[in-house]
Amino acid sequence: MMIKVNKKKRSKKAMIIFVTIIGIVVLINLVSLIINQVFLRHELDNLIPYGKLVEVNDRNMHIYSMGAGDKTIVLLPGFGVPLPSADFAPLMRELSNEYTVVCVEYFGVGFSDETDVQRTNENYTQEIRTALSKTGFAPPYVLMPHSGSGIYSEYYATKYPNEVSAIIMLDTTSSAKTEANVPKFVLELSKVQQAIGISRIFNPLIVSSVLSIKEVYGYTQQEINDYTKFINHVNNDTIIDQTYRLNENILEVMSMEFPSVVPVLKIVASETAEGKQTGKEYQNAHINRLGKNAQWTVIEGNHFIYHRNVAAILDATNEFLQSKGR
């Protein structure tokens, strides 16, 4: 009888401890939510855009440019980059010595507004064309996409080959193979995490790992500070729709014949080229789909290859464009 009583007491005590822990976690999250939404919600309001805000479909899109070269390189960011105009900045400074370089911040990232317009290939292409035109840049362009933006670049070149003189891809997603689907509820959970403010604990570590060595990689303190703030606001409905539609957009491009008149250089990071899912077979399948006027090369680094390899990218760009007479 005494054993049963002791077991009940221990069970009750364990339950009290469990409920207390849950209560503390809920309270911490509640306090964090209040702080995040009341005191930090407007931390981006006073930041000044680096470039120009132009109206596209009744929303503001941020276009940032450097240099005054005869050829115009258009940088298109990969998925989930909080502030592309800062993220691309060292590469822009390097390229701008010889080219006009333009960074397009899509809706939903950086200083650009969000939008409820579906994130399809067609909409991205028309938004890019409109924004560039309104800021005074005329085709043909050298498109330089990173990651998932390779899909939009291929669509752009297929629809308007006369506006694209070449594409130089920075470790881009293949249009010869679909990607793993991310359930939408998982993407929605990222918004909850962001709203609570939990991600603020880890975000500074992310920033320091990619941008903070400014003396070596060329980031200014302002770019690092701004990036650190924007990363706390990167999850929104626009970006969720972009991510959710990735495979849909890949399949659409896959069904289109890429124009042979547009030369393509795909610069692949060594870590990507050595990956089981993204190695030689993956890259060759992509290049084969793009045709005989496409090629790929490997540069040392990870997926965000432009963070630490700006000189190598410039050299590869110069050599490729000269070899193609572009």
MITOR-812367 format. One line per field, with one value per residue (C-alpha): residue in three letters; chain; y, z, x. Coordinates in Angstrom, 3 decimals, always signed. Last residue first. Example, Ala and Ser with C-alpha at 12.3 -4.5 7.8 and 13.67 -1.06 7.14 Angstrom:
% residues 2
residuo <- [SER;ALA]
cadena <- [A;A]
v <- [-1.060;-4.500]
w <- [+7.140;+7.800]
u <- [+13.670;+12.300]
This chain:
% residues 326
residuo <- [ARG;GLY;LYS;SER;GLN;LEU;PHE;GLU;ASN;THR;ALA;ASP;LEU;ILE;ALA;ALA;VAL;ASN;ARG;HIS;TYR;ILE;PHE;HIS;ASN;GLY;GLU;ILE;VAL;THR;TRP;GLN;ALA;ASN;LYS;GLY;LEU;ARG;ASN;ILE;HIS;ALA;ASN;GLN;TYR;GLU;LYS;GLY;THR;GLN;LYS;GLY;GLU;ALA;THR;GLU;SER;ALA;VAL;ILE;LYS;LEU;VAL;PRO;VAL;VAL;SER;PRO;PHE;GLU;MET;SER;MET;VAL;GLU;LEU;ILE;ASN;GLU;ASN;LEU;ARG;TYR;THR;GLN;ASP;ILE;ILE;THR;ASP;ASN;ASN;VAL;HIS;ASN;ILE;PHE;LYS;THR;TYR;ASP;ASN;ILE;GLU;GLN;GLN;THR;TYR;GLY;TYR;VAL;GLU;LYS;ILE;SER;LEU;VAL;SER;SER;VAL;ILE;LEU;PRO;ASN;PHE;ILE;ARG;SER;ILE;GLY;ILE;ALA;GLN;GLN;VAL;LYS;SER;LEU;GLU;LEU;VAL;PHE;LYS;PRO;VAL;ASN;ALA;GLU;THR;LYS;ALA;SER;SER;THR;THR;ASP;LEU;MET;ILE;ILE;ALA;SER;VAL;GLU;ASN;PRO;TYR;LYS;THR;ALA;TYR;TYR;GLU;SER;TYR;ILE;GLY;SER;GLY;SER;HIS;PRO;MET;LEU;VAL;TYR;PRO;PRO;ALA;PHE;GLY;THR;LYS;SER;LEU;ALA;THR;ARG;ILE;GLU;GLN;THR;TYR;ASN;GLU;ASN;THR;ARG;GLN;VAL;ASP;THR;GLU;ASP;SER;PHE;GLY;VAL;GLY;PHE;TYR;GLU;VAL;CYS;VAL;VAL;THR;TYR;GLU;ASN;SER;LEU;GLU;ARG;MET;LEU;PRO;ALA;PHE;ASP;ALA;SER;PRO;LEU;PRO;VAL;GLY;PHE;GLY;PRO;LEU;LEU;VAL;ILE;THR;LYS;ASP;GLY;ALA;GLY;MET;SER;TYR;ILE;HIS;MET;ASN;ARG;ASP;ASN;VAL;GLU;VAL;LEU;LYS;GLY;TYR;PRO;ILE;LEU;ASN;ASP;LEU;GLU;HIS;ARG;LEU;PHE;VAL;GLN;ASN;ILE;ILE;LEU;SER;VAL;LEU;ASN;ILE;LEU;VAL;VAL;ILE;GLY;ILE;ILE;THR;VAL;PHE;ILE;ILE;MET;ALA;LYS;LYS;SER;ARG;LYS;LYS;LYS;ASN;VAL;LYS;ILE;MET;MET]
cadena <- [A;A;A;A;A;A;A;A;A;A;A;A;A;A;A;A;A;A;A;A;A;A;A;A;A;A;A;A;A;A;A;A;A;A;A;A;A;A;A;A;A;A;A;A;A;A;A;A;A;A;A;A;A;A;A;A;A;A;A;A;A;A;A;A;A;A;A;A;A;A;A;A;A;A;A;A;A;A;A;A;A;A;A;A;A;A;A;A;A;A;A;A;A;A;A;A;A;A;A;A;A;A;A;A;A;A;A;A;A;A;A;A;A;A;A;A;A;A;A;A;A;A;A;A;A;A;A;A;A;A;A;A;A;A;A;A;A;A;A;A;A;A;A;A;A;A;A;A;A;A;A;A;A;A;A;A;A;A;A;A;A;A;A;A;A;A;A;A;A;A;A;A;A;A;A;A;A;A;A;A;A;A;A;A;A;A;A;A;A;A;A;A;A;A;A;A;A;A;A;A;A;A;A;A;A;A;A;A;A;A;A;A;A;A;A;A;A;A;A;A;A;A;A;A;A;A;A;A;A;A;A;A;A;A;A;A;A;A;A;A;A;A;A;A;A;A;A;A;A;A;A;A;A;A;A;A;A;A;A;A;A;A;A;A;A;A;A;A;A;A;A;A;A;A;A;A;A;A;A;A;A;A;A;A;A;A;A;A;A;A;A;A;A;A;A;A;A;A;A;A;A;A;A;A;A;A;A;A;A;A;A;A;A;A;A;A;A;A;A;A;A;A;A;A;A;A]
v <- [+39.388;+37.955;+34.456;+34.067;+37.627;+36.972;+33.773;+35.172;+38.288;+36.397;+33.759;+36.480;+38.404;+35.243;+34.433;+37.950;+37.802;+34.453;+34.861;+35.749;+35.036;+31.271;+31.210;+27.472;+26.727;+27.439;+26.677;+27.451;+24.802;+25.274;+24.713;+25.012;+26.096;+26.869;+23.195;+23.007;+24.167;+20.673;+19.237;+21.794;+20.716;+16.999;+17.639;+19.435;+16.691;+13.905;+15.716;+16.427;+17.864;+14.905;+13.276;+16.597;+17.165;+19.750;+21.548;+21.794;+22.948;+25.763;+25.695;+28.536;+27.895;+29.692;+30.104;+31.399;+32.624;+31.868;+28.235;+29.295;+26.966;+24.749;+24.958;+22.007;+22.197;+25.859;+24.969;+22.039;+24.238;+26.843;+24.270;+22.827;+26.208;+27.260;+26.685;+28.645;+31.707;+31.475;+31.386;+34.347;+36.456;+35.315;+36.450;+35.100;+37.485;+39.798;+38.985;+38.665;+42.307;+43.533;+41.618;+42.542;+46.217;+45.898;+43.899;+46.300;+49.275;+47.710;+47.385;+43.983;+43.365;+39.693;+39.930;+43.106;+42.604;+39.281;+39.670;+38.489;+34.738;+33.258;+36.484;+36.738;+33.201;+33.668;+36.922;+34.990;+32.413;+34.229;+36.415;+33.223;+32.917;+36.210;+35.037;+36.438;+34.732;+31.345;+31.819;+32.815;+29.756;+27.640;+28.784;+27.252;+23.945;+24.173;+24.571;+21.215;+21.549;+19.612;+18.070;+19.617;+18.924;+17.969;+19.344;+22.978;+22.768;+25.209;+27.701;+27.734;+31.252;+31.262;+33.506;+34.081;+35.771;+38.501;+38.482;+40.929;+39.339;+35.949;+37.255;+34.281;+31.698;+34.148;+35.187;+31.566;+30.604;+33.581;+32.732;+29.198;+30.434;+32.495;+29.343;+29.519;+32.765;+34.607;+36.639;+37.883;+39.642;+42.189;+43.244;+45.369;+48.898;+50.200;+53.469;+52.754;+52.234;+49.735;+47.672;+47.564;+46.632;+43.836;+42.361;+42.521;+40.924;+38.057;+37.472;+37.432;+34.976;+32.615;+32.513;+34.038;+34.785;+38.450;+39.047;+41.393;+42.393;+45.661;+45.976;+47.177;+43.712;+40.783;+40.237;+41.634;+40.887;+42.923;+43.465;+44.162;+46.055;+46.102;+48.365;+46.675;+46.943;+48.250;+47.515;+43.775;+44.070;+46.503;+44.358;+41.234;+43.048;+44.278;+41.054;+40.416;+44.113;+44.627;+41.106;+41.884;+38.919;+36.180;+33.524;+32.201;+33.219;+36.742;+38.091;+40.159;+41.971;+42.608;+45.566;+45.922;+49.354;+49.952;+52.642;+51.166;+50.433;+49.717;+49.052;+48.467;+48.247;+47.467;+49.517;+48.197;+49.324;+46.749;+47.960;+51.350;+52.073;+52.417;+53.464;+52.424;+51.881;+52.093;+54.105;+52.317;+54.194;+51.749;+48.579;+48.396;+48.696;+45.376;+45.582;+47.104;+45.893;+42.740;+41.335;+42.367;+40.956;+37.715;+37.282;+37.734;+35.149;+32.741;+33.026;+32.509;+29.445;+27.933;+28.681;+27.122;+24.024;+23.652;+24.117;+21.577;+19.018;+19.677;+19.374;+16.142;+14.686;+15.558;+13.902;+10.810;+10.690;+11.078;+8.388;+6.025;+6.702;+5.900;+2.674;+1.631;+2.347;+0.000]
w <- [-75.673;-78.117;-76.713;-75.638;-74.285;-72.226;-70.786;-69.937;-68.309;-66.262;-65.097;-63.986;-62.208;-60.461;-59.312;-57.926;-56.071;-54.419;-50.746;-50.494;-54.184;-53.694;-51.445;-52.176;-50.728;-51.975;-54.573;-58.142;-60.591;-64.269;-66.380;-70.041;-72.254;-75.991;-76.827;-75.103;-71.926;-71.218;-71.568;-69.064;-66.482;-66.991;-66.737;-63.399;-61.791;-63.079;-61.906;-58.363;-56.953;-55.154;-53.807;-53.313;-54.712;-57.265;-54.557;-52.212;-55.150;-55.940;-59.500;-61.992;-64.812;-68.014;-70.501;-74.068;-75.427;-79.152;-78.430;-76.977;-74.187;-75.259;-72.730;-70.767;-68.160;-67.601;-66.566;-64.462;-62.611;-61.887;-60.390;-58.443;-56.907;-56.198;-52.413;-52.108;-53.869;-51.990;-48.672;-49.771;-50.474;-47.302;-45.057;-43.491;-43.869;-40.958;-38.457;-41.313;-42.114;-38.885;-39.231;-42.921;-41.946;-39.430;-41.812;-44.676;-42.398;-41.188;-44.771;-46.385;-48.342;-47.828;-46.018;-43.933;-43.632;-41.824;-40.610;-43.619;-43.702;-40.260;-38.393;-40.002;-39.068;-35.479;-35.268;-36.437;-33.644;-30.739;-33.053;-34.412;-31.221;-31.927;-31.458;-34.849;-36.474;-35.058;-36.184;-39.673;-39.862;-38.961;-42.182;-44.201;-42.399;-43.025;-46.742;-46.973;-48.647;-51.904;-52.844;-56.022;-59.659;-62.182;-65.509;-64.544;-62.160;-59.252;-59.560;-58.233;-59.586;-63.151;-65.826;-68.429;-71.754;-74.146;-72.742;-74.199;-77.667;-76.084;-74.588;-73.652;-73.389;-71.817;-69.149;-68.415;-68.036;-65.765;-63.633;-63.101;-62.287;-59.559;-57.444;-56.668;-57.763;-60.960;-63.135;-66.189;-68.789;-70.153;-73.649;-72.693;-71.361;-67.844;-67.047;-63.627;-65.083;-67.625;-64.979;-62.781;-65.674;-66.966;-63.498;-62.686;-66.030;-65.425;-61.843;-62.919;-65.754;-63.654;-61.008;-57.530;-57.368;-56.780;-53.060;-52.800;-50.238;-50.643;-51.667;-49.244;-48.808;-49.666;-50.260;-53.773;-55.559;-54.939;-58.298;-58.102;-61.057;-62.211;-64.957;-65.910;-65.632;-62.146;-61.271;-61.129;-57.970;-56.227;-57.138;-55.775;-52.497;-52.375;-53.208;-49.639;-48.986;-51.962;-51.433;-47.976;-46.379;-48.786;-48.495;-52.040;-54.369;-55.554;-59.142;-60.231;-63.550;-65.431;-67.829;-70.511;-71.487;-68.013;-65.666;-62.198;-59.377;-59.131;-56.593;-57.579;-54.842;-55.824;-54.562;-55.152;-57.426;-60.090;-60.174;-58.708;-58.426;-55.252;-56.042;-54.496;-51.037;-49.313;-46.047;-42.785;-40.579;-40.836;-40.422;-36.610;-36.818;-35.208;-32.578;-29.539;-29.762;-31.894;-30.762;-27.115;-26.969;-28.707;-26.439;-23.356;-24.702;-25.644;-22.172;-20.581;-22.729;-21.835;-18.119;-18.230;-19.974;-17.313;-14.531;-16.144;-16.284;-12.693;-11.446;-13.421;-11.981;-8.457;-9.083;-10.477;-7.495;-5.036;-6.812;-6.796;-3.093;-2.359;-4.370;-2.527;+0.897;+0.000]
u <- [+29.505;+32.023;+31.569;+35.200;+35.202;+32.071;+33.543;+36.984;+35.588;+33.004;+35.490;+37.910;+35.155;+33.951;+37.488;+37.915;+34.582;+35.267;+34.413;+30.733;+30.083;+30.072;+27.052;+26.716;+30.150;+33.643;+36.321;+35.260;+34.034;+33.164;+30.091;+29.214;+26.329;+26.217;+25.728;+22.348;+20.616;+19.287;+22.775;+24.057;+21.470;+22.092;+25.828;+25.395;+23.292;+25.575;+28.710;+27.536;+24.324;+22.727;+25.894;+27.674;+31.174;+30.079;+28.104;+31.098;+33.262;+30.827;+29.499;+29.857;+27.389;+28.299;+25.486;+25.438;+22.075;+21.676;+20.779;+17.426;+16.193;+13.311;+10.480;+9.017;+11.767;+10.947;+7.383;+8.544;+11.042;+8.351;+5.979;+8.894;+9.712;+6.124;+6.256;+9.497;+8.125;+4.809;+6.669;+8.775;+5.695;+3.938;+6.787;+9.972;+12.932;+12.164;+14.940;+17.435;+16.769;+18.343;+21.616;+21.783;+21.590;+24.430;+26.641;+26.031;+26.719;+29.979;+31.143;+31.593;+34.815;+35.561;+38.887;+38.610;+34.861;+35.073;+31.487;+29.544;+28.960;+29.617;+28.895;+25.479;+24.509;+25.689;+23.725;+20.620;+20.690;+19.028;+16.961;+15.355;+13.314;+11.569;+8.005;+7.062;+10.055;+9.151;+5.567;+6.708;+8.952;+5.934;+4.263;+7.083;+6.611;+2.867;+3.579;+5.278;+8.705;+8.820;+12.153;+13.570;+12.745;+15.417;+16.603;+16.044;+18.990;+19.212;+22.037;+25.598;+26.171;+24.892;+26.362;+23.658;+24.384;+23.185;+19.659;+17.114;+17.011;+16.280;+12.997;+10.787;+13.568;+16.009;+13.471;+12.520;+16.164;+16.739;+13.697;+15.016;+18.523;+16.912;+16.788;+20.550;+22.212;+21.414;+23.803;+21.899;+24.030;+21.595;+20.525;+18.772;+18.270;+18.726;+16.940;+15.469;+12.006;+13.338;+15.105;+12.001;+9.700;+11.918;+12.454;+8.731;+7.853;+10.248;+9.136;+5.486;+6.112;+8.183;+5.457;+5.428;+1.700;+0.836;+0.198;+3.149;+5.774;+7.614;+11.265;+13.957;+15.392;+13.155;+9.425;+9.260;+12.491;+15.608;+17.287;+21.010;+22.471;+26.097;+27.444;+30.673;+34.465;+35.238;+31.617;+32.343;+34.450;+32.103;+29.104;+30.781;+31.476;+27.841;+25.965;+24.771;+24.163;+21.839;+20.497;+19.092;+17.307;+18.491;+15.776;+15.846;+18.665;+19.292;+19.325;+22.331;+21.936;+25.178;+25.073;+27.735;+29.071;+30.481;+29.217;+29.572;+27.159;+23.426;+20.681;+17.047;+14.398;+10.807;+7.887;+4.363;+1.527;+2.428;+6.027;+6.852;+10.557;+12.631;+16.175;+19.508;+20.980;+17.603;+17.679;+16.909;+14.462;+11.566;+13.632;+13.346;+9.552;+8.594;+11.309;+9.573;+5.981;+6.116;+9.455;+9.064;+5.525;+6.516;+9.550;+7.354;+4.909;+7.689;+9.218;+5.790;+5.067;+8.441;+7.898;+4.423;+5.725;+8.419;+5.850;+3.490;+6.308;+7.421;+3.840;+3.376;+6.584;+5.400;+2.037;+3.712;+6.102;+3.235;+1.204;+4.198;+4.746;+1.096;+1.323;+4.489;+2.837;+0.000]
